């Protein structure tokens, strides 16, 4: 199941794009482009959600 989350993406002078989200606790990623940052955030958010669900079942 896919879910829409809000990302806060910045542009650093070095050219990187760090992103965080208040919707997914612990999500902090960085990419070279905005597209790459969004893709990394999507994959990482899925992993974080899986881990959180697993821990809730314990």
Helices and strands as residue ranges (DSSP letters): E 8-9, E 17-20, E 28-31, H 34-57
